[in-house]
Amino acid sequence: MSLDRTVLAFAGVMVLLSVVLTVWVSPLFVWFTVFIGLNLLQSAFTGLCPAAFVFRKLGIKPGCAF
């Protein structure tokens, strides 16, 4: 799996996790969802993704976007 697909899969898992936490744990976890959305927006405009840096250090092969 390339770095691009790994980052997209990780983002999807984090969004779903934040929704589950918001519904079943506390409504305040909606801020976690907001944080994820803002991070996705900034990476779209800047091309810098903190998760991509971590996954690259873990040895995931590079993709086209990151």
Residue, then its C-alpha position, 0 to 999 in steps of 0.5 A: m500500500s502506498l503512502d497516499r492510500t495509507v494516509l487516506a485510510f488513516a483519515g477515514v478511520m479517524v473520522l469514523l472513530s471520532v463520530v463513534l466517540t461523539v455518539w457513544v462517549s461525549p458530544l465534546f468529541v465533535w471537536f476531534t472531528v473538527f480537528i481532523g477536518l481542519n488537518l485535511l483542509q490544511s494538507a490539501f492547500t499546503g501539501l504537508c501532512p503530519a500523518a504522512f511524515v509518521f508513516r514515511k518514517l515507519g517505512i511506507k513506500p512513497g506515493c504521488a501526493f505525499 
